[in-house]
Amino acid sequence: MVPFSKLIANASKGEKFVMYIGWIFAFFTGIGMPLFAQFMSKIFNSFGPNVSPKETLHQVRTMFFVMLGVGCGIGLFGTVYWLILLRFSNTISRRTKESYLEAILKQETGWFDSFNYTELSSRITKETVAINKAVGEKVGLMIFAIGMTMCGFAIGIINGWSLALANCAIAPVIGGCAAVFFKSIEDKSAKALKAYG
């Protein structure tokens, strides 16, 4: 396992700053999803026997424009975060590939006898693609999910604090189970990687 700081070691300070901006956009994209569901619930609540059709139409029309704004915000923020992180990950991947190739070319000729030289190019490509996904797509989706979870809990606490409090009590158990699950997957993938080189 390589720490994330090592994966982005080839990035300049400006590129890291852009990466952090992409993370902020990813977080706000995640926040938009529970907000969208919150506004949708207001539309459903506007229908009822005690509400006149005119009031219902006004409420639905208002929520339509609010949801349209939130949807456009999600689309804009999601596109910006995806493009920023895609560009950043491609830059890091290219620099890593160049550094990898440079390190290989500096080796003594006897080093090439210990490796199958036909596998080197495919191995470089495979590992740089994994780095590309790790620093771009995976981190962006993780921050997106964190923003969605935090906003969902906040909306839950505001609208139904007793159920949200019960969910908060159960969350550490779910988190512990997820940690055990991901640890077992990590161990199995490490064994498979070790077995196949």
C-alpha positions as CSV (number, residue, x, y, z in Angstrom):
1,M,0.0,0.0,0.0
2,V,1.3,3.4,-1.0
3,P,0.1,6.5,1.0
4,F,-1.8,9.1,-1.0
5,S,0.9,11.7,-0.4
6,K,3.3,9.5,-2.4
7,L,0.9,9.2,-5.3
8,I,0.7,13.0,-5.7
9,A,4.3,13.7,-4.9
10,N,4.9,14.7,-8.6
11,A,2.3,17.4,-8.4
12,S,3.2,21.1,-8.1
13,K,1.7,23.3,-5.4
14,G,-0.6,24.9,-8.0
15,E,-1.8,21.5,-9.2
16,K,-2.5,20.4,-5.6
17,F,-4.4,23.7,-5.1
18,V,-6.5,22.8,-8.2
19,M,-7.0,19.3,-6.8
20,Y,-8.4,20.7,-3.5
21,I,-10.8,22.9,-5.5
22,G,-12.0,19.8,-7.3
23,W,-12.5,18.2,-3.9
24,I,-14.6,21.1,-2.8
25,F,-16.7,20.9,-5.9
26,A,-17.2,17.2,-5.4
27,F,-18.3,17.8,-1.8
28,F,-20.9,20.4,-2.9
29,T,-22.1,18.0,-5.6
30,G,-22.7,15.4,-2.9
31,I,-24.6,18.0,-0.8
32,G,-27.0,18.6,-3.7
33,M,-28.3,15.1,-3.8
34,P,-30.0,15.0,-0.4
35,L,-31.2,18.6,-0.9
36,F,-32.9,17.4,-4.1
37,A,-34.7,14.7,-2.2
38,Q,-35.7,17.2,0.5
39,F,-37.3,19.5,-2.0
40,M,-39.0,16.5,-3.6
41,S,-40.6,15.6,-0.3
42,K,-42.1,19.1,0.0
43,I,-43.8,18.6,-3.4
44,F,-45.3,15.3,-2.1
45,N,-46.4,17.1,1.1
46,S,-48.2,19.8,-0.8
47,F,-50.9,17.4,-1.9
48,G,-53.6,16.7,0.6
49,P,-57.3,17.0,1.4
50,N,-56.9,20.3,3.4
51,V,-54.9,22.1,0.7
52,S,-56.6,23.8,-2.2
53,P,-55.6,23.0,-5.8
54,K,-54.4,26.6,-6.3
55,E,-52.1,26.4,-3.2
56,T,-50.8,23.0,-4.4
57,L,-50.1,24.4,-7.8
58,H,-48.2,27.3,-6.4
59,Q,-46.2,25.1,-4.1
60,V,-45.3,22.6,-6.9
61,R,-44.4,25.5,-9.2
62,T,-42.1,27.0,-6.6
63,M,-40.4,23.7,-5.7
64,F,-40.0,23.0,-9.4
65,F,-37.9,26.1,-9.9
66,V,-35.9,25.4,-6.7
67,M,-35.3,21.8,-7.8
68,L,-34.3,23.0,-11.3
69,G,-31.8,25.3,-9.7
70,V,-30.4,22.5,-7.5
71,G,-30.3,20.1,-10.4
72,C,-28.4,22.7,-12.6
73,G,-26.0,23.3,-9.6
74,I,-25.4,19.5,-9.3
75,G,-24.8,19.3,-13.0
76,L,-22.4,22.2,-13.1
77,F,-20.5,21.3,-9.9
78,G,-20.3,17.7,-10.9
79,T,-19.0,18.5,-14.4
80,V,-16.4,20.9,-12.9
81,Y,-15.2,18.5,-10.2
82,W,-15.0,15.7,-12.7
83,L,-13.0,17.7,-15.3
84,I,-10.7,19.1,-12.6
85,L,-9.9,15.8,-11.1
86,L,-9.7,14.1,-14.5
87,R,-7.1,16.6,-15.7
88,F,-5.2,16.4,-12.4
89,S,-5.1,12.6,-12.5
90,N,-4.0,12.5,-16.1
91,T,-1.2,14.9,-15.3
92,I,-0.1,12.8,-12.3
93,S,-0.3,9.6,-14.3
94,R,1.8,11.0,-17.1
95,R,4.5,12.2,-14.8
96,T,4.5,9.0,-12.9
97,K,4.9,7.1,-16.2
98,E,7.8,9.3,-17.2
99,S,9.5,8.9,-13.8
100,Y,8.9,5.1,-13.9
101,L,10.4,4.8,-17.4
102,E,13.3,7.1,-16.4
103,A,14.1,4.9,-13.4
104,I,14.0,1.7,-15.6
105,L,16.3,3.2,-18.2
106,K,18.9,4.0,-15.4
107,Q,19.2,0.4,-14.4
108,E,22.2,-1.7,-15.2
109,T,21.9,-4.2,-18.0
110,G,22.0,-7.2,-15.6
111,W,18.8,-5.9,-14.0
112,F,16.9,-6.5,-17.3
113,D,17.9,-10.2,-17.1
114,S,16.0,-10.7,-13.9
115,F,12.8,-9.4,-15.4
116,N,10.8,-10.3,-18.5
117,Y,11.3,-7.1,-20.5
118,T,8.1,-7.7,-22.5
119,E,6.1,-7.3,-19.4
120,L,7.6,-4.0,-18.4
121,S,5.5,-1.8,-20.7
122,S,2.2,-3.5,-19.8
123,R,3.2,-3.3,-16.1
124,I,3.9,0.4,-16.4
125,T,0.6,1.0,-18.1
126,K,-1.3,-1.1,-15.6
127,E,0.2,0.7,-12.6
128,T,-0.2,4.2,-13.9
129,V,-3.8,3.5,-14.8
130,A,-4.4,2.4,-11.2
131,I,-2.7,5.6,-10.0
132,N,-4.8,7.6,-12.4
133,K,-8.0,6.1,-11.0
134,A,-6.8,6.4,-7.4
135,V,-6.0,10.2,-7.5
136,G,-8.9,11.2,-9.7
137,E,-12.0,9.1,-9.9
138,K,-11.9,7.3,-6.6
139,V,-11.0,10.3,-4.4
140,G,-13.7,12.4,-6.1
141,L,-16.4,9.8,-5.5
142,M,-15.3,9.3,-1.9
143,I,-15.6,13.0,-1.2
144,F,-18.9,13.1,-3.1
145,A,-20.2,10.3,-0.8
146,I,-18.9,12.1,2.3
147,G,-20.8,15.3,1.3
148,M,-23.9,13.4,0.5
149,T,-23.8,11.5,3.9
150,M,-23.1,14.6,6.0
151,C,-25.9,16.6,4.3
152,G,-28.3,13.6,4.6
153,F,-27.6,13.3,8.3
154,A,-28.1,17.1,8.7
155,I,-31.4,17.0,6.9
156,G,-32.4,13.9,8.9
157,I,-31.6,15.6,12.2
158,I,-33.5,18.8,11.2
159,N,-36.6,16.9,9.9
160,G,-36.8,13.9,12.2
161,W,-34.3,14.1,15.0
162,S,-35.4,11.0,16.9
163,L,-34.9,8.7,13.9
164,A,-31.7,10.5,12.9
165,L,-30.4,10.0,16.5
166,A,-31.1,6.3,16.3
167,N,-29.3,6.1,13.0
168,C,-26.3,8.0,14.5
169,A,-26.2,5.4,17.3
170,I,-26.2,2.6,14.8
171,A,-23.7,4.3,12.4
172,P,-20.5,3.2,14.4
173,V,-21.6,-0.4,14.2
174,I,-22.2,-0.1,10.5
175,G,-18.8,1.7,10.1
176,G,-17.0,-1.1,12.0
177,C,-18.6,-3.8,9.9
178,A,-17.6,-1.9,6.7
179,A,-14.0,-1.5,8.0
180,V,-13.8,-5.2,8.6
181,F,-15.2,-5.9,5.2
182,F,-12.8,-3.6,3.4
183,K,-9.9,-4.9,5.4
184,S,-10.7,-8.4,4.3
185,I,-11.0,-7.3,0.7
186,E,-7.7,-5.5,1.0
187,D,-5.9,-8.5,2.5
188,K,-7.3,-10.8,-0.3
189,S,-6.3,-8.4,-3.0
190,A,-2.8,-8.1,-1.5
191,K,-2.5,-12.0,-1.4
192,A,-3.7,-12.1,-5.1
193,L,-1.2,-9.4,-6.1
194,K,1.6,-11.2,-4.3
195,A,0.7,-14.6,-5.8
196,Y,0.6,-13.2,-9.4
197,G,3.4,-10.7,-9.0
